[in-house]
Amino acid sequence: MTDITLNDLPNIDADSLHRVDYAALAGPDAPHHAPRILVLYGSLREQSYSRLVAEEATRLLQWFGCEVKIFNPADLPLPDNADADHPKVHELRGLAEWSEGMVWVSPERHGAITSVMKAQIDWIPLSLGAVRPTQGKTLAIMQVCGGSQSFNSVNQLRILGRWMRMVTIPNQSSVPKAFNEFDENGRMKPSPLYNRIVDVCEELVKFTWLTRHHSPYLTNRYSERVETAEELSRRVNQPSI
């Protein structure tokens, strides 16, 4: 895990940035390793503002004590245009299984999330054998806009997060005219928009500490227990030969 100090966050008000009190959230019997967060962004452009937001979020999450990995979507094939053993697909699915929470950052293009963003989500299946790579994991959503502020992309990401059975946190971020919000070094300038991204990262960390050890119980469903009981009954009550 990369050590991030306040020197790496020059636009933070140090007196207002607080460490997460994980003991108040996790309880004495919960795992206390650093939360594992996967960050996805939705643009392949050289000057990618969704990537810059993803990198800014990564620094903040590391400061909050998380282990963070960013997936680079370059060379990821279109869904169904390659096998699951394609190196980039294998990498993405491995990171999804490794993670305990995610951040999705998409540009808005033609009023929607980008194909780059959607392809990454589509390559993460609802189940891999007996494992559901995203179920019960936390999710934070953000978008960047080339013009005025919109919430189309975050609204779509929230729907996708629900479909992937993730715990999508209430807070979210939409950055309008993103080209005005970064300096020549690719760092986000101080602003209420930057403060919102800090809020989102802080909330994601809190929700991850709060829910990750309860995830198996929270996602234990009656309908699936009924189905399991029926399968057991069919196996045990085989007709005699």
Buried (B, 14 or more C-beta within 10 A) or exposed (E): EEEBEEEBBEBBEEEEBEEBEBEEBBEEEBEEEBBBBBBBBBBBEEEBBBBBBBBBBBBBBBBBBBBBBBBEBEEBEEBEEBEEEBEBBEBBBEBBBEBBBBBBBBBBBEEBBBEBBBBBBEBBBEEEEEEBBBBBBBBBBBBBBEEEEBEBBBBBBBEBBEEBBBBBBEBBBBBBBBEEBBEEEEBBEEEEBBBBBBBBBBBBBBBBBBBBBEBEEEBEEEEEEEEEEEEEEEEEEEEEE
